[in-house]
Amino acid sequence: MVGLFDSIKLVGVLILAIPAALAGLEFLLVRGEPVIGAALLVLATALVVGQHYLSLPTSVRGLLLNGVLGSGSADSESESRDD
């Protein structure tokens, strides 16, 4: 299931990044405006790279959930031993 959610997030980012990249290429190559073209290409690249590196990895999510759920179960185990 995690792969499906990651794919959906990637498609959502690509929906925004591809038009920005194409517009950047047009400004850069056709219109002769390198500053705007390069800025749009950097923006498109930053969207895709940022989505990949800034999203929380699954293993970290699992560790956080395990830590939260594990601490609750440890308390219940110690209470059951006291009885």
PyMOL Python script that loads the backbone (N, CA, C, O; Angstrom):
from pymol import cmd

cmd.read_pdbstr("""\
ATOM      1  N   MET A   1       0.811  -1.198   0.000  1.00  0.00           N
ATOM      2  CA  MET A   1       0.000   0.000   0.000  1.00  0.00           C
ATOM      3  C   MET A   1       0.854   1.262   0.000  1.00  0.00           C
ATOM      4  O   MET A   1       0.454   2.281  -0.563  1.00  0.00           O
ATOM      5  N   VAL A   2       2.010   1.203   0.618  1.00  0.00           N
ATOM      6  CA  VAL A   2       2.850   2.389   0.694  1.00  0.00           C
ATOM      7  C   VAL A   2       3.330   2.782  -0.693  1.00  0.00           C
ATOM      8  O   VAL A   2       3.409   3.972  -1.000  1.00  0.00           O
ATOM      9  N   GLY A   3       3.651   1.808  -1.537  1.00  0.00           N
ATOM     10  CA  GLY A   3       4.089   2.099  -2.884  1.00  0.00           C
ATOM     11  C   GLY A   3       3.016   2.812  -3.681  1.00  0.00           C
ATOM     12  O   GLY A   3       3.324   3.678  -4.499  1.00  0.00           O
ATOM     13  N   LEU A   4       1.770   2.461  -3.453  1.00  0.00           N
ATOM     14  CA  LEU A   4       0.664   3.103  -4.153  1.00  0.00           C
ATOM     15  C   LEU A   4       0.553   4.564  -3.745  1.00  0.00           C
ATOM     16  O   LEU A   4       0.377   5.429  -4.602  1.00  0.00           O
ATOM     17  N   PHE A   5       0.651   4.851  -2.466  1.00  0.00           N
ATOM     18  CA  PHE A   5       0.564   6.228  -1.992  1.00  0.00           C
ATOM     19  C   PHE A   5       1.738   7.069  -2.480  1.00  0.00           C
ATOM     20  O   PHE A   5       1.563   8.237  -2.825  1.00  0.00           O
ATOM     21  N   ASP A   6       2.930   6.486  -2.509  1.00  0.00           N
ATOM     22  CA  ASP A   6       4.096   7.203  -3.016  1.00  0.00           C
ATOM     23  C   ASP A   6       3.941   7.506  -4.501  1.00  0.00           C
ATOM     24  O   ASP A   6       4.334   8.578  -4.962  1.00  0.00           O
ATOM     25  N   SER A   7       3.375   6.573  -5.247  1.00  0.00           N
ATOM     26  CA  SER A   7       3.152   6.792  -6.677  1.00  0.00           C
ATOM     27  C   SER A   7       2.132   7.898  -6.911  1.00  0.00           C
ATOM     28  O   SER A   7       2.296   8.714  -7.819  1.00  0.00           O
ATOM     29  N   ILE A   8       1.093   7.931  -6.109  1.00  0.00           N
ATOM     30  CA  ILE A   8       0.076   8.976  -6.245  1.00  0.00           C
ATOM     31  C   ILE A   8       0.667  10.347  -5.914  1.00  0.00           C
ATOM     32  O   ILE A   8       0.357  11.331  -6.585  1.00  0.00           O
ATOM     33  N   LYS A   9       1.512  10.417  -4.887  1.00  0.00           N
ATOM     34  CA  LYS A   9       2.168  11.680  -4.547  1.00  0.00           C
ATOM     35  C   LYS A   9       3.090  12.129  -5.672  1.00  0.00           C
ATOM     36  O   LYS A   9       3.141  13.315  -6.000  1.00  0.00           O
ATOM     37  N   LEU A  10       3.820  11.182  -6.268  1.00  0.00           N
ATOM     38  CA  LEU A  10       4.723  11.522  -7.365  1.00  0.00           C
ATOM     39  C   LEU A  10       3.953  12.042  -8.568  1.00  0.00           C
ATOM     40  O   LEU A  10       4.376  13.009  -9.202  1.00  0.00           O
ATOM     41  N   VAL A  11       2.836  11.417  -8.890  1.00  0.00           N
ATOM     42  CA  VAL A  11       2.019  11.885 -10.011  1.00  0.00           C
ATOM     43  C   VAL A  11       1.498  13.296  -9.732  1.00  0.00           C
ATOM     44  O   VAL A  11       1.471  14.135 -10.633  1.00  0.00           O
ATOM     45  N   GLY A  12       1.091  13.558  -8.509  1.00  0.00           N
ATOM     46  CA  GLY A  12       0.625  14.900  -8.154  1.00  0.00           C
ATOM     47  C   GLY A  12       1.704  15.954  -8.314  1.00  0.00           C
ATOM     48  O   GLY A  12       1.431  17.060  -8.782  1.00  0.00           O
ATOM     49  N   VAL A  13       2.924  15.619  -7.930  1.00  0.00           N
ATOM     50  CA  VAL A  13       4.026  16.562  -8.082  1.00  0.00           C
ATOM     51  C   VAL A  13       4.376  16.738  -9.557  1.00  0.00           C
ATOM     52  O   VAL A  13       4.668  17.848 -10.002  1.00  0.00           O
ATOM     53  N   LEU A  14       4.346  15.643 -10.313  1.00  0.00           N
ATOM     54  CA  LEU A  14       4.669  15.739 -11.735  1.00  0.00           C
ATOM     55  C   LEU A  14       3.637  16.557 -12.502  1.00  0.00           C
ATOM     56  O   LEU A  14       3.972  17.202 -13.495  1.00  0.00           O
ATOM     57  N   ILE A  15       2.389  16.535 -12.053  1.00  0.00           N
ATOM     58  CA  ILE A  15       1.355  17.358 -12.687  1.00  0.00           C
ATOM     59  C   ILE A  15       1.729  18.836 -12.584  1.00  0.00           C
ATOM     60  O   ILE A  15       1.417  19.616 -13.484  1.00  0.00           O
ATOM     61  N   LEU A  16       2.382  19.219 -11.515  1.00  0.00           N
ATOM     62  CA  LEU A  16       2.827  20.603 -11.357  1.00  0.00           C
ATOM     63  C   LEU A  16       4.200  20.856 -11.990  1.00  0.00           C
ATOM     64  O   LEU A  16       4.447  21.944 -12.512  1.00  0.00           O
ATOM     65  N   ALA A  17       5.083  19.873 -11.947  1.00  0.00           N
ATOM     66  CA  ALA A  17       6.464  20.086 -12.379  1.00  0.00           C
ATOM     67  C   ALA A  17       6.621  20.056 -13.899  1.00  0.00           C
ATOM     68  O   ALA A  17       7.415  20.823 -14.444  1.00  0.00           O
ATOM     69  N   ILE A  18       5.888  19.197 -14.586  1.00  0.00           N
ATOM     70  CA  ILE A  18       6.067  19.082 -16.036  1.00  0.00           C
ATOM     71  C   ILE A  18       5.689  20.370 -16.768  1.00  0.00           C
ATOM     72  O   ILE A  18       6.464  20.814 -17.615  1.00  0.00           O
ATOM     73  N   PRO A  19       4.540  20.994 -16.488  1.00  0.00           N
ATOM     74  CA  PRO A  19       4.265  22.264 -17.177  1.00  0.00           C
ATOM     75  C   PRO A  19       5.293  23.360 -16.860  1.00  0.00           C
ATOM     76  O   PRO A  19       5.629  24.166 -17.728  1.00  0.00           O
ATOM     77  N   ALA A  20       5.781  23.387 -15.636  1.00  0.00           N
ATOM     78  CA  ALA A  20       6.806  24.379 -15.290  1.00  0.00           C
ATOM     79  C   ALA A  20       8.089  24.120 -16.067  1.00  0.00           C
ATOM     80  O   ALA A  20       8.733  25.058 -16.536  1.00  0.00           O
ATOM     81  N   ALA A  21       8.462  22.857 -16.205  1.00  0.00           N
ATOM     82  CA  ALA A  21       9.679  22.520 -16.956  1.00  0.00           C
ATOM     83  C   ALA A  21       9.515  22.847 -18.441  1.00  0.00           C
ATOM     84  O   ALA A  21      10.435  23.373 -19.066  1.00  0.00           O
ATOM     85  N   LEU A  22       8.356  22.538 -19.000  1.00  0.00           N
ATOM     86  CA  LEU A  22       8.125  22.847 -20.411  1.00  0.00           C
ATOM     87  C   LEU A  22       8.114  24.348 -20.662  1.00  0.00           C
ATOM     88  O   LEU A  22       8.654  24.816 -21.665  1.00  0.00           O
ATOM     89  N   ALA A  23       7.507  25.097 -19.763  1.00  0.00           N
ATOM     90  CA  ALA A  23       7.525  26.556 -19.896  1.00  0.00           C
ATOM     91  C   ALA A  23       8.943  27.085 -19.745  1.00  0.00           C
ATOM     92  O   ALA A  23       9.334  28.021 -20.443  1.00  0.00           O
ATOM     93  N   GLY A  24       9.709  26.501 -18.849  1.00  0.00           N
ATOM     94  CA  GLY A  24      11.104  26.904 -18.680  1.00  0.00           C
ATOM     95  C   GLY A  24      11.923  26.646 -19.928  1.00  0.00           C
ATOM     96  O   GLY A  24      12.742  27.474 -20.327  1.00  0.00           O
ATOM     97  N   LEU A  25      11.697  25.483 -20.549  1.00  0.00           N
ATOM     98  CA  LEU A  25      12.401  25.199 -21.800  1.00  0.00           C
ATOM     99  C   LEU A  25      11.998  26.162 -22.900  1.00  0.00           C
ATOM    100  O   LEU A  25      12.837  26.588 -23.695  1.00  0.00           O
ATOM    101  N   GLU A  26      10.722  26.509 -22.952  1.00  0.00           N
ATOM    102  CA  GLU A  26      10.270  27.461 -23.964  1.00  0.00           C
ATOM    103  C   GLU A  26      10.913  28.832 -23.745  1.00  0.00           C
ATOM    104  O   GLU A  26      11.415  29.439 -24.691  1.00  0.00           O
ATOM    105  N   PHE A  27      10.900  29.313 -22.521  1.00  0.00           N
ATOM    106  CA  PHE A  27      11.531  30.604 -22.239  1.00  0.00           C
ATOM    107  C   PHE A  27      13.030  30.560 -22.541  1.00  0.00           C
ATOM    108  O   PHE A  27      13.593  31.520 -23.066  1.00  0.00           O
ATOM    109  N   LEU A  28      13.663  29.449 -22.207  1.00  0.00           N
ATOM    110  CA  LEU A  28      15.102  29.330 -22.356  1.00  0.00           C
ATOM    111  C   LEU A  28      15.514  29.206 -23.818  1.00  0.00           C
ATOM    112  O   LEU A  28      16.453  29.874 -24.249  1.00  0.00           O
ATOM    113  N   LEU A  29      14.834  28.368 -24.582  1.00  0.00           N
ATOM    114  CA  LEU A  29      15.275  28.050 -25.937  1.00  0.00           C
ATOM    115  C   LEU A  29      14.575  28.864 -27.019  1.00  0.00           C
ATOM    116  O   LEU A  29      15.210  29.259 -27.997  1.00  0.00           O
ATOM    117  N   VAL A  30      13.284  29.120 -26.861  1.00  0.00           N
ATOM    118  CA  VAL A  30      12.525  29.770 -27.928  1.00  0.00           C
ATOM    119  C   VAL A  30      12.508  31.284 -27.757  1.00  0.00           C
ATOM    120  O   VAL A  30      12.814  32.019 -28.696  1.00  0.00           O
ATOM    121  N   ARG A  31      12.158  31.747 -26.583  1.00  0.00           N
ATOM    122  CA  ARG A  31      11.994  33.186 -26.365  1.00  0.00           C
ATOM    123  C   ARG A  31      13.303  33.891 -26.038  1.00  0.00           C
ATOM    124  O   ARG A  31      13.374  35.118 -26.109  1.00  0.00           O
ATOM    125  N   GLY A  32      14.310  33.160 -25.691  1.00  0.00           N
ATOM    126  CA  GLY A  32      15.599  33.779 -25.404  1.00  0.00           C
ATOM    127  C   GLY A  32      15.661  34.514 -24.084  1.00  0.00           C
ATOM    128  O   GLY A  32      16.408  35.483 -23.951  1.00  0.00           O
ATOM    129  N   GLU A  33      14.890  34.072 -23.107  1.00  0.00           N
ATOM    130  CA  GLU A  33      14.920  34.670 -21.770  1.00  0.00           C
ATOM    131  C   GLU A  33      15.490  33.638 -20.791  1.00  0.00           C
ATOM    132  O   GLU A  33      14.744  32.868 -20.185  1.00  0.00           O
ATOM    133  N   PRO A  34      16.801  33.632 -20.648  1.00  0.00           N
ATOM    134  CA  PRO A  34      17.431  32.561 -19.872  1.00  0.00           C
ATOM    135  C   PRO A  34      17.158  32.621 -18.370  1.00  0.00           C
ATOM    136  O   PRO A  34      17.149  31.583 -17.708  1.00  0.00           O
ATOM    137  N   VAL A  35      16.938  33.801 -17.829  1.00  0.00           N
ATOM    138  CA  VAL A  35      16.737  33.899 -16.375  1.00  0.00           C
ATOM    139  C   VAL A  35      15.411  33.252 -15.981  1.00  0.00           C
ATOM    140  O   VAL A  35      15.356  32.447 -15.051  1.00  0.00           O
ATOM    141  N   ILE A  36      14.354  33.609 -16.690  1.00  0.00           N
ATOM    142  CA  ILE A  36      13.039  33.044 -16.372  1.00  0.00           C
ATOM    143  C   ILE A  36      13.013  31.551 -16.691  1.00  0.00           C
ATOM    144  O   ILE A  36      12.456  30.760 -15.930  1.00  0.00           O
ATOM    145  N   GLY A  37      13.611  31.168 -17.812  1.00  0.00           N
ATOM    146  CA  GLY A  37      13.661  29.755 -18.181  1.00  0.00           C
ATOM    147  C   GLY A  37      14.406  28.915 -17.171  1.00  0.00           C
ATOM    148  O   GLY A  37      13.945  27.845 -16.775  1.00  0.00           O
ATOM    149  N   ALA A  38      15.560  29.405 -16.755  1.00  0.00           N
ATOM    150  CA  ALA A  38      16.344  28.660 -15.767  1.00  0.00           C
ATOM    151  C   ALA A  38      15.621  28.599 -14.429  1.00  0.00           C
ATOM    152  O   ALA A  38      15.669  27.578 -13.742  1.00  0.00           O
ATOM    153  N   ALA A  39      14.950  29.687 -14.053  1.00  0.00           N
ATOM    154  CA  ALA A  39      14.217  29.692 -12.778  1.00  0.00           C
ATOM    155  C   ALA A  39      13.086  28.664 -12.796  1.00  0.00           C
ATOM    156  O   ALA A  39      12.858  27.971 -11.804  1.00  0.00           O
ATOM    157  N   LEU A  40      12.383  28.567 -13.914  1.00  0.00           N
ATOM    158  CA  LEU A  40      11.297  27.584 -14.004  1.00  0.00           C
ATOM    159  C   LEU A  40      11.835  26.153 -14.015  1.00  0.00           C
ATOM    160  O   LEU A  40      11.216  25.257 -13.441  1.00  0.00           O
ATOM    161  N   LEU A  41      12.967  25.935 -14.654  1.00  0.00           N
ATOM    162  CA  LEU A  41      13.569  24.598 -14.638  1.00  0.00           C
ATOM    163  C   LEU A  41      14.054  24.219 -13.241  1.00  0.00           C
ATOM    164  O   LEU A  41      13.917  23.070 -12.822  1.00  0.00           O
ATOM    165  N   VAL A  42      14.614  25.178 -12.530  1.00  0.00           N
ATOM    166  CA  VAL A  42      15.047  24.918 -11.146  1.00  0.00           C
ATOM    167  C   VAL A  42      13.836  24.639 -10.266  1.00  0.00           C
ATOM    168  O   VAL A  42      13.888  23.761  -9.404  1.00  0.00           O
ATOM    169  N   LEU A  43      12.751  25.373 -10.471  1.00  0.00           N
ATOM    170  CA  LEU A  43      11.533  25.146  -9.705  1.00  0.00           C
ATOM    171  C   LEU A  43      10.974  23.742  -9.951  1.00  0.00           C
ATOM    172  O   LEU A  43      10.594  23.044  -9.010  1.00  0.00           O
ATOM    173  N   ALA A  44      10.928  23.339 -11.207  1.00  0.00           N
ATOM    174  CA  ALA A  44      10.411  22.006 -11.533  1.00  0.00           C
ATOM    175  C   ALA A  44      11.287  20.914 -10.926  1.00  0.00           C
ATOM    176  O   ALA A  44      10.779  19.930 -10.388  1.00  0.00           O
ATOM    177  N   THR A  45      12.585  21.091 -11.013  1.00  0.00           N
ATOM    178  CA  THR A  45      13.507  20.114 -10.433  1.00  0.00           C
ATOM    179  C   THR A  45      13.383  20.087  -8.907  1.00  0.00           C
ATOM    180  O   THR A  45      13.405  19.017  -8.298  1.00  0.00           O
ATOM    181  N   ALA A  46      13.254  21.245  -8.306  1.00  0.00           N
ATOM    182  CA  ALA A  46      13.119  21.310  -6.847  1.00  0.00           C
ATOM    183  C   ALA A  46      11.830  20.650  -6.374  1.00  0.00           C
ATOM    184  O   ALA A  46      11.807  20.044  -5.302  1.00  0.00           O
ATOM    185  N   LEU A  47      10.771  20.757  -7.147  1.00  0.00           N
ATOM    186  CA  LEU A  47       9.515  20.102  -6.766  1.00  0.00           C
ATOM    187  C   LEU A  47       9.682  18.588  -6.707  1.00  0.00           C
ATOM    188  O   LEU A  47       9.272  17.949  -5.738  1.00  0.00           O
ATOM    189  N   VAL A  48      10.283  18.020  -7.747  1.00  0.00           N
ATOM    190  CA  VAL A  48      10.428  16.562  -7.800  1.00  0.00           C
ATOM    191  C   VAL A  48      11.435  16.075  -6.763  1.00  0.00           C
ATOM    192  O   VAL A  48      11.176  15.104  -6.052  1.00  0.00           O
ATOM    193  N   VAL A  49      12.569  16.736  -6.676  1.00  0.00           N
ATOM    194  CA  VAL A  49      13.599  16.318  -5.719  1.00  0.00           C
ATOM    195  C   VAL A  49      13.115  16.540  -4.282  1.00  0.00           C
ATOM    196  O   VAL A  49      13.344  15.706  -3.406  1.00  0.00           O
ATOM    197  N   GLY A  50      12.452  17.659  -4.055  1.00  0.00           N
ATOM    198  CA  GLY A  50      11.931  17.942  -2.720  1.00  0.00           C
ATOM    199  C   GLY A  50      10.889  16.937  -2.272  1.00  0.00           C
ATOM    200  O   GLY A  50      10.863  16.542  -1.106  1.00  0.00           O
ATOM    201  N   GLN A  51      10.035  16.526  -3.184  1.00  0.00           N
ATOM    202  CA  GLN A  51       9.025  15.528  -2.842  1.00  0.00           C
ATOM    203  C   GLN A  51       9.691  14.208  -2.479  1.00  0.00           C
ATOM    204  O   GLN A  51       9.230  13.500  -1.583  1.00  0.00           O
ATOM    205  N   HIS A  52      10.762  13.882  -3.165  1.00  0.00           N
ATOM    206  CA  HIS A  52      11.439  12.612  -2.909  1.00  0.00           C
ATOM    207  C   HIS A  52      12.206  12.628  -1.587  1.00  0.00           C
ATOM    208  O   HIS A  52      12.135  11.668  -0.819  1.00  0.00           O
ATOM    209  N   TYR A  53      12.935  13.703  -1.318  1.00  0.00           N
ATOM    210  CA  TYR A  53      13.801  13.741  -0.137  1.00  0.00           C
ATOM    211  C   TYR A  53      13.126  14.290   1.112  1.00  0.00           C
ATOM    212  O   TYR A  53      13.555  13.978   2.223  1.00  0.00           O
ATOM    213  N   LEU A  54      12.088  15.092   0.959  1.00  0.00           N
ATOM    214  CA  LEU A  54      11.464  15.684   2.131  1.00  0.00           C
ATOM    215  C   LEU A  54      10.311  14.866   2.689  1.00  0.00           C
ATOM    216  O   LEU A  54       9.840  15.129   3.795  1.00  0.00           O
ATOM    217  N   SER A  55       9.853  13.877   1.931  1.00  0.00           N
ATOM    218  CA  SER A  55       8.789  13.037   2.472  1.00  0.00           C
ATOM    219  C   SER A  55       9.391  12.090   3.506  1.00  0.00           C
ATOM    220  O   SER A  55      10.527  11.638   3.362  1.00  0.00           O
ATOM    221  N   LEU A  56       8.631  11.803   4.532  1.00  0.00           N
ATOM    222  CA  LEU A  56       9.107  10.977   5.633  1.00  0.00           C
ATOM    223  C   LEU A  56       9.198   9.523   5.181  1.00  0.00           C
ATOM    224  O   LEU A  56       8.196   8.969   4.730  1.00  0.00           O
ATOM    225  N   PRO A  57      10.344   8.898   5.283  1.00  0.00           N
ATOM    226  CA  PRO A  57      10.463   7.507   4.860  1.00  0.00           C
ATOM    227  C   PRO A  57       9.594   6.579   5.705  1.00  0.00           C
ATOM    228  O   PRO A  57       9.286   6.862   6.863  1.00  0.00           O
ATOM    229  N   THR A  58       9.218   5.486   5.099  1.00  0.00           N
ATOM    230  CA  THR A  58       8.337   4.530   5.761  1.00  0.00           C
ATOM    231  C   THR A  58       8.976   3.954   7.019  1.00  0.00           C
ATOM    232  O   THR A  58       8.291   3.751   8.022  1.00  0.00           O
ATOM    233  N   SER A  59      10.259   3.693   6.978  1.00  0.00           N
ATOM    234  CA  SER A  59      10.908   3.086   8.134  1.00  0.00           C
ATOM    235  C   SER A  59      10.880   4.025   9.342  1.00  0.00           C
ATOM    236  O   SER A  59      10.744   3.573  10.479  1.00  0.00           O
ATOM    237  N   VAL A  60      11.007   5.323   9.096  1.00  0.00           N
ATOM    238  CA  VAL A  60      10.953   6.274  10.205  1.00  0.00           C
ATOM    239  C   VAL A  60       9.536   6.339  10.763  1.00  0.00           C
ATOM    240  O   VAL A  60       9.343   6.404  11.977  1.00  0.00           O
ATOM    241  N   ARG A  61       8.536   6.322   9.862  1.00  0.00           N
ATOM    242  CA  ARG A  61       7.145   6.300  10.335  1.00  0.00           C
ATOM    243  C   ARG A  61       6.901   5.070  11.199  1.00  0.00           C
ATOM    244  O   ARG A  61       6.275   5.156  12.255  1.00  0.00           O
ATOM    245  N   GLY A  62       7.398   3.931  10.743  1.00  0.00           N
ATOM    246  CA  GLY A  62       7.220   2.705  11.507  1.00  0.00           C
ATOM    247  C   GLY A  62       7.892   2.769  12.855  1.00  0.00           C
ATOM    248  O   GLY A  62       7.342   2.297  13.850  1.00  0.00           O
ATOM    249  N   LEU A  63       9.087   3.353  12.901  1.00  0.00           N
ATOM    250  CA  LEU A  63       9.778   3.489  14.184  1.00  0.00           C
ATOM    251  C   LEU A  63       9.018   4.404  15.137  1.00  0.00           C
ATOM    252  O   LEU A  63       8.920   4.129  16.333  1.00  0.00           O
ATOM    253  N   LEU A  64       8.479   5.500  14.590  1.00  0.00           N
ATOM    254  CA  LEU A  64       7.722   6.416  15.444  1.00  0.00           C
ATOM    255  C   LEU A  64       6.460   5.743  15.975  1.00  0.00           C
ATOM    256  O   LEU A  64       6.150   5.834  17.163  1.00  0.00           O
ATOM    257  N   LEU A  65       5.733   5.067  15.084  1.00  0.00           N
ATOM    258  CA  LEU A  65       4.520   4.388  15.533  1.00  0.00           C
ATOM    259  C   LEU A  65       4.842   3.272  16.509  1.00  0.00           C
ATOM    260  O   LEU A  65       4.136   3.086  17.500  1.00  0.00           O
ATOM    261  N   ASN A  66       5.890   2.536  16.237  1.00  0.00           N
ATOM    262  CA  ASN A  66       6.273   1.449  17.129  1.00  0.00           C
ATOM    263  C   ASN A  66       6.687   1.995  18.488  1.00  0.00           C
ATOM    264  O   ASN A  66       6.388   1.392  19.518  1.00  0.00           O
ATOM    265  N   GLY A  67       7.370   3.128  18.495  1.00  0.00           N
ATOM    266  CA  GLY A  67       7.768   3.739  19.761  1.00  0.00           C
ATOM    267  C   GLY A  67       6.571   4.202  20.563  1.00  0.00           C
ATOM    268  O   GLY A  67       6.525   4.022  21.780  1.00  0.00           O
ATOM    269  N   VAL A  68       5.590   4.804  19.879  1.00  0.00           N
ATOM    270  CA  VAL A  68       4.393   5.290  20.566  1.00  0.00           C
ATOM    271  C   VAL A  68       3.551   4.120  21.047  1.00  0.00           C
ATOM    272  O   VAL A  68       3.119   4.086  22.199  1.00  0.00           O
ATOM    273  N   LEU A  69       3.321   3.163  20.160  1.00  0.00           N
ATOM    274  CA  LEU A  69       2.488   2.021  20.541  1.00  0.00           C
ATOM    275  C   LEU A  69       3.232   1.089  21.494  1.00  0.00           C
ATOM    276  O   LEU A  69       2.627   0.473  22.371  1.00  0.00           O
ATOM    277  N   GLY A  70       4.535   0.992  21.317  1.00  0.00           N
ATOM    278  CA  GLY A  70       5.330   0.118  22.178  1.00  0.00           C
ATOM    279  C   GLY A  70       5.363   0.613  23.609  1.00  0.00           C
ATOM    280  O   GLY A  70       5.365  -0.197  24.536  1.00  0.00           O
ATOM    281  N   SER A  71       5.389   1.924  23.815  1.00  0.00           N
ATOM    282  CA  SER A  71       5.430   2.446  25.177  1.00  0.00           C
ATOM    283  C   SER A  71       4.110   2.192  25.899  1.00  0.00           C
ATOM    284  O   SER A  71       4.098   1.960  27.107  1.00  0.00           O
ATOM    285  N   GLY A  72       3.014   2.236  25.172  1.00  0.00           N
ATOM    286  CA  GLY A  72       1.715   1.954  25.785  1.00  0.00           C
ATOM    287  C   GLY A  72       1.576   0.491  26.151  1.00  0.00           C
ATOM    288  O   GLY A  72       1.008   0.163  27.192  1.00  0.00           O
ATOM    289  N   SER A  73       2.089  -0.392  25.308  1.00  0.00           N
ATOM    290  CA  SER A  73       1.973  -1.815  25.603  1.00  0.00           C
ATOM    291  C   SER A  73       2.921  -2.222  26.731  1.00  0.00           C
ATOM    292  O   SER A  73       2.625  -3.166  27.463  1.00  0.00           O
ATOM    293  N   ALA A  74       4.041  -1.539  26.888  1.00  0.00           N
ATOM    294  CA  ALA A  74       4.960  -1.865  27.975  1.00  0.00           C
ATOM    295  C   ALA A  74       4.330  -1.539  29.319  1.00  0.00           C
ATOM    296  O   ALA A  74       4.533  -2.275  30.285  1.00  0.00           O
ATOM    297  N   ASP A  75       3.566  -0.446  29.405  1.00  0.00           N
ATOM    298  CA  ASP A  75       2.891  -0.102  30.646  1.00  0.00           C
ATOM    299  C   ASP A  75       1.815  -1.122  30.984  1.00  0.00           C
ATOM    300  O   ASP A  75       1.655  -1.486  32.149  1.00  0.00           O
ATOM    301  N   SER A  76       1.091  -1.581  30.002  1.00  0.00           N
ATOM    302  CA  SER A  76       0.027  -2.546  30.274  1.00  0.00           C
ATOM    303  C   SER A  76       0.606  -3.890  30.689  1.00  0.00           C
ATOM    304  O   SER A  76      -0.006  -4.606  31.482  1.00  0.00           O
ATOM    305  N   GLU A  77       1.793  -4.249  30.159  1.00  0.00           N
ATOM    306  CA  GLU A  77       2.417  -5.499  30.561  1.00  0.00           C
ATOM    307  C   GLU A  77       2.880  -5.431  32.008  1.00  0.00           C
ATOM    308  O   GLU A  77       2.746  -6.407  32.745  1.00  0.00           O
ATOM    309  N   SER A  78       3.425  -4.289  32.426  1.00  0.00           N
ATOM    310  CA  SER A  78       3.906  -4.184  33.806  1.00  0.00           C
ATOM    311  C   SER A  78       2.744  -4.181  34.777  1.00  0.00           C
ATOM    312  O   SER A  78       2.874  -4.682  35.894  1.00  0.00           O
ATOM    313  N   GLU A  79       1.599  -3.621  34.373  1.00  0.00           N
ATOM    314  CA  GLU A  79       0.424  -3.642  35.244  1.00  0.00           C
ATOM    315  C   GLU A  79      -0.130  -5.048  35.400  1.00  0.00           C
ATOM    316  O   GLU A  79      -0.574  -5.429  36.482  1.00  0.00           O
ATOM    317  N   SER A  80      -0.103  -5.828  34.309  1.00  0.00           N
ATOM    318  CA  SER A  80      -0.635  -7.189  34.379  1.00  0.00           C
ATOM    319  C   SER A  80       0.281  -8.076  35.229  1.00  0.00           C
ATOM    320  O   SER A  80      -0.201  -9.036  35.829  1.00  0.00           O
ATOM    321  N   ARG A  81       1.564  -7.791  35.297  1.00  0.00           N
ATOM    322  CA  ARG A  81       2.481  -8.588  36.124  1.00  0.00           C
ATOM    323  C   ARG A  81       2.272  -8.298  37.611  1.00  0.00           C
ATOM    324  O   ARG A  81       2.481  -9.172  38.453  1.00  0.00           O
ATOM    325  N   ASP A  82       1.856  -7.066  37.932  1.00  0.00           N
ATOM    326  CA  ASP A  82       1.639  -6.705  39.323  1.00  0.00           C
ATOM    327  C   ASP A  82       0.418  -7.423  39.898  1.00  0.00           C
ATOM    328  O   ASP A  82       0.361  -7.672  41.102  1.00  0.00           O
ATOM    329  N   ASP A  83      -0.563  -7.759  39.047  1.00  0.00           N
ATOM    330  CA  ASP A  83      -1.782  -8.407  39.523  1.00  0.00           C
ATOM    331  C   ASP A  83      -1.568  -9.817  39.863  1.00  0.00           C
ATOM    332  O   ASP A  83      -2.502 -10.500  40.280  1.00  0.00           O
TER     333      ASP A  83
END
""", "prot")
cmd.dss("prot")
cmd.show_as("cartoon", "prot")
cmd.util.cbc("prot")
cmd.orient("prot")
